[in-house]
Amino acid sequence: MSDSARPLVISAPEPRTLDLIFTPPALERLRAKYRIVETTAPALDSLPDSELAQARYIIGQPPIPPALLERLKSLRCVFNVESNLIDNMPYETLFSRGIHVVTTGLVFAEPVAELGLAMALNLARDIVDADLAFRRGEELWGGDGNARARLLSGAEVGIIGFGDLGKALNRLLSGFRTRTRVFDPWLPPSMLLDQGVTPATLDEVLSSSDFIFVVASVTSENQGFLGAEAFSRMRRNAAFILLSRAGVVDFPALMEAVRSGHILAASDVFPEEPPAEDHPVRSLPGFLRSAHRAGALDIAFKRMGDMVLEDMDLLDRGLPPMRCKRAERETVSRMRSRPVDRN
């Protein structure tokens, strides 16, 4: 197929790269079927009108102001490979023109859920601190090392948010026979019941759980909604595991709840990444830290490329995308998660 006959794809996926999100065979298929114009988000607007007018797909999440969108006359789909839907394009206009905006965020659900489970088990059994004590020759043997230990099996669990990540986490927890309550105001109770969990209010989740997993996206309605009052309602010594975005939490209040000894906590995300070298969270006892690495597995990144290729094939045949998650008209403008700046 000649270059002029191949559909044009604009690639601007930073901080990702095509080599990161496609296996070599998948990237070869992409380049064989499409004409790829590689650029950056800031340079997208400076592409020639002839290229912009022919672009069928965009891989990435660059800002697309209205004037630029007018020049993208053949655009059918924006493939967001960052995972968070960002408020940087006129979604209503995109929807009115029948242009899809989709995200590959599903690829991160399983790896993040697995790390979240590991964090919960660590907080239950004090694995990291026990290992560090052993290295120092200060280990406690047998029951002496289990003064604060408890079981995840059969525990009361709360999940805040129940999108792809919440569902993946629930599948893992099912093997532990947990009694799981879920708070998600964007889902009807029947959808939660179908997943084998109990619909609950936020207060019920906070006050009745031994382990609480926070997997909710940041929206215009929930920024910082988990603060001092919320932490005070939690059971003493409950474990709070933050896996989605730090923006849903009042982070100083979370640290104070841990510092006071009321709860334990673990987090893969932080308000500023990385935190300053002297940030108190780095040395806070009872707080398990992970450097926003829960989902950053090569296998997850490569699944992105497979999803993109499959949905491009569907769109080329006049069908809707099915592998990636489509942005919804009613909710996309409410998303407020901060985009990542590193893989």
Residue pairs with C-beta under 8 A, 6 or more apart in sequence:
1 33
3 35
6 33
6 34
6 35
7 33
7 34
7 35
7 56
7 57
7 316
8 34
8 35
8 37
8 51
8 54
8 55
8 56
8 74
9 30
9 34
9 35
9 36
9 37
9 55
9 56
9 57
9 58
9 59
9 312
10 37
10 39
10 44
10 47
10 51
10 52
10 55
10 57
10 58
10 59
10 60
11 18
11 36
11 37
11 38
11 39
11 58
11 59
11 60
12 38
12 39
12 40
12 41
12 43
12 44
12 58
12 59
12 60
12 62
13 21
13 59
13 60
13 61
13 81
13 82
14 40
14 41
14 60
15 82
15 340
15 341
15 342
15 343
16 60
16 81
16 82
16 301
16 304
16 343
18 27
18 30
18 36
18 38
18 59
18 305
19 27
20 301
20 343
21 81
21 104
21 301
21 302
21 304
21 305
21 308
22 30
22 302
22 304
22 305
22 308
22 309
23 302
23 305
23 306
26 302
26 305
26 306
26 309
27 305
29 309
30 36
30 305
30 308
30 309
33 312
34 56
34 57
34 312
37 47
37 51
37 55
39 47
40 62
41 60
41 61
41 62
41 63
44 62
44 63
44 64
44 68
45 68
49 71
52 68
52 71
52 72
52 73
53 71
53 72
53 73
53 74
54 74
55 72
55 74
55 75
56 74
56 75
56 76
56 77
56 315
57 75
57 76
57 77
57 78
57 79
57 312
57 315
58 64
58 72
58 75
58 77
58 78
58 79
59 79
59 81
59 308
60 78
60 79
60 80
60 81
60 82
61 78
61 80
61 81
61 82
61 86
61 88
61 339
62 88
63 88
63 89
64 72
64 78
64 88
64 89
64 90
65 89
65 90
66 90
66 93
69 75
69 89
69 90
69 93
69 94
75 97
75 99
76 98
76 99
76 100
76 315
77 99
77 100
77 101
77 102
77 311
77 312
77 315
77 321
78 89
78 94
78 99
78 100
78 101
78 102
79 102
79 104
79 308
79 311
79 324
80 86
80 101
80 102
80 103
80 104
81 103
81 104
81 304
81 308
82 103
82 339
82 340
83 103
83 104
83 105
83 107
83 108
83 295
84 103
84 105
84 217
84 245
84 335
84 337
84 338
84 339
84 340
85 101
85 103
85 327
85 332
85 335
85 337
86 335
86 337
86 339
87 333
87 335
87 336
89 101
91 101
91 327
91 329
91 332
91 333
92 329
92 333
94 101
95 329
100 315
100 320
100 321
100 326
100 327
101 326
101 327
101 332
102 311
102 321
102 324
102 325
102 326
102 327
103 324
103 325
103 327
104 303
104 304
104 307
104 308
104 324
104 325
105 164
105 325
106 164
106 307
106 324
106 325
107 295
107 300
107 301
107 303
107 304
107 307
108 165
108 294
108 295
108 300
109 164
109 165
109 167
109 168
110 168
110 300
111 294
111 295
111 296
111 297
111 299
111 300
112 165
112 168
112 215
112 243
112 268
112 294
112 295
113 165
113 168
113 169
113 171
113 172
113 243
114 172
115 243
115 268
115 290
115 293
115 294
116 169
116 213
116 215
116 241
116 243
116 268
116 294
117 169
117 172
117 173
119 241
119 266
119 268
119 288
119 290
120 152
120 211
120 213
120 239
120 241
120 266
121 127
121 152
122 128
122 266
122 288
123 211
123 239
123 241
123 264
123 265
123 266
123 288
124 149
124 150
124 151
124 152
124 211
124 239
125 146
125 149
126 145
126 146
126 148
126 149
128 288
130 139
130 140
130 145
133 139
133 140
139 145
148 237
150 210
152 176
152 178
152 211
153 176
153 177
153 178
154 176
154 177
154 178
154 179
155 176
155 178
155 179
155 210
155 211
156 178
156 179
156 181
156 208
156 209
156 210
156 211
157 173
157 178
157 179
157 180
157 181
157 209
157 210
157 211
157 212
157 213
158 180
158 181
158 182
158 183
158 200
158 204
158 205
158 206
158 208
158 209
158 211
158 212
158 213
159 166
159 169
159 170
159 180
159 181
159 182
159 183
159 197
159 205
159 212
159 213
159 215
160 182
160 183
160 184
160 202
160 205
160 212
160 213
160 214
160 215
160 216
160 226
160 248
161 183
161 184
161 214
161 215
161 216
161 217
161 244
162 170
162 182
162 184
162 187
162 192
162 195
162 197
162 215
163 184
163 215
163 217
164 325
165 215
165 243
165 244
166 182
166 184
166 213
166 215
167 195
169 213
169 215
169 243
170 180
170 182
170 195
170 196
170 197
173 180
174 196
178 211
179 198
180 196
180 197
180 198
181 197
181 198
181 199
181 200
181 204
181 205
181 208
181 209
182 192
182 195
182 197
182 198
182 199
182 200
182 205
183 200
183 201
183 202
183 204
183 205
184 192
184 216
186 331
189 199
192 198
192 199
193 199
200 208
202 230
203 233
205 212
206 212
206 230
206 233
206 234
207 233
207 234
207 235
208 235
209 234
209 235
209 238
210 235
210 238
210 239
211 238
211 239
211 241
212 234
212 238
212 239
212 240
212 241
213 241
213 243
214 226
214 240
214 241
214 242
214 243
214 244
214 248
214 249
215 243
215 244
216 222
216 244
216 248
217 244
217 245
217 335
217 337
218 244
218 245
218 247
218 248
218 335
218 336
218 337
218 338
219 331
219 334
219 335
219 336
220 333
220 334
220 335
220 336
221 334
222 248
223 247
223 248
223 336
224 247
224 248
224 249
224 250
225 248
226 248
226 249
226 250
226 254
227 249
227 250
227 253
228 250
228 253
228 256
228 257
231 240
231 253
231 254
231 256
231 257
231 262
231 263
232 257
232 262
234 240
234 257
234 262
234 263
236 262
236 263
237 262
237 263
237 264
238 263
238 264
239 263
239 264
239 265
239 266
240 254
240 257
240 263
240 264
240 265
240 266
241 265
241 266
241 267
242 248
242 249
242 254
242 265
242 266
242 267
242 268
242 269
243 267
243 268
243 269
243 294
244 269
244 337
245 269
245 337
245 338
246 267
246 269
246 270
246 271
247 271
247 336
247 337
247 338
251 270
251 271
251 281
254 265
254 267
255 280
255 281
255 284
255 287
257 263
257 265
258 264
258 265
258 284
258 285
258 286
258 287
259 284
259 286
261 286
263 286
264 286
264 287
264 288
265 286
265 287
265 288
266 287
266 288
266 289
266 290
267 287
267 288
267 289
267 290
268 290
268 291
268 292
268 293
268 294
269 292
270 281
270 292
273 291
273 292
274 291
275 281
275 282
281 287
281 289
282 289
292 340
296 343
301 343
306 323
307 323
307 324
308 324
310 322
310 323
311 321
311 322
311 323
311 324
314 320
314 321
314 322
315 321
320 326
